[in-house]
Amino acid sequence: MDIHRGYKYRCYPTVEQVELLGDWQGKQRFLWNLANAQYEYAYSRCRADRWRLPSAVGQIYELTTLREMLPWLRDVPRDVQNQLLIELNLAWQRFVKGIAGRPQFKCKGKHRAPVIAPQDYRLEGEGRKRHVVFPKLGTLSIICHREPVGKMTKCAVSQDGDAYYVSIGAVVEADDPPVSTKPMVAYDRGVTNTIAGSDGSIVRNPKHDEKSHKRKVRLQRKAAKKQKGSNNQKKAYARAARCDRKVRRQRNHFLHVLSKDIAKSHGVVFFENLNLPNMTRSAKGTKEKPGRNVAQKRALNRGLLGACLGELKRMVTYKIVLEGGRVVEVPAAYSSQECAECHRVDAASRRGERFECTSCGHRDHADNNAARVLLARGIVVLAVEPTVTVCGDAGAQGRSKKQKLRVVRRGTRREGAAKAAQLTTR
Ligand SMILES: [Zn+2]
């Protein structure tokens, strides 16, 4: 299988290069918005007039004429502009398939258009201090904290606040790993405890964002009060952005360490199927029908998003595949009210963080109990699957969402439980 990897290095452009990059940004943004307008127009006429969306090849062909009409566009390398049109096309494909949101028009000072060289770049030097030679931009010095492995693909220059980064993509060809025989585990995800496992483990949410939320709000308020457009305001906003970046890095570090640990020590990981976009919807309502408890819901949403429940699953999913394991989603309904021992569902069993069954008296931490319920459900889901592979079903990854649902629905719950019982007694 091909393993796609990304390497992101901090880079230090010179003052001239920073200026040039800012200039390119404006031109790339112009091109993005122009090309995106074509997509928007075609999309609006898709239904009624059966228009088709523009293709990347067609737009790249048109770019030749555009560069003749607007000579200032030629400052940016042709390859980089071609790649921008390809990225836009991919973004629209993802939108049409329902994987991602609609590609947006880019606004100055708010969004950045991609600056990506598909091939004509070089990585030079050895050791920690190296250089990337980017077309027309020149030599960028980078801190190579990790050796890139595999065949290098495209290279992007990006900006985060006042810091610049070079990202290099690489493809590694590797043999499929043997199917993992490590134990199964289910995790209940939440805000107070990021995960609680069916094995009794609990990882508390470090709440990085809560710790610096006050500071960030204060910095943003301070910046907003400065004279509009002044250098002091720019500096103040940069300070707020640095605060935000720190939280993002802390969170990412925590999730990477946790997900790697989970992926290394388990063969199958069950997660409950959460509809995060619906869960984190605002309670604001409309002007005529304002919602209730808007501030509380906003705080809850911030907590849910800050806990990065979706990102953790995404990281575990791609890391566990390399170890020969897999992630399976199981239905989440009433998992927090069901007893893991006698499977009786009763809201009264749950008392805050404690769980005490009203029927059999089973006691446990509420989240660990929910994780054990999920484990039982997950084993049923695996048993109902047509090809019972306890771990590592490579075929499942290629299936569409609809097909996957069909697979799960093919058997009833009771049949699945009987099958699971057979498997365990064998
Ligand atoms: Zn019970």
Boltz pocket constraint, residues with backbone or C-beta under 6 A from the ligand:
constraints:
  - pocket:
      binder: B
      contacts: [[A, 339], [A, 340], [A, 341], [A, 342], [A, 343], [A, 344], [A, 357], [A, 358], [A, 359], [A, 360], [A, 361], [A, 362]]
      max_distance: 6.0
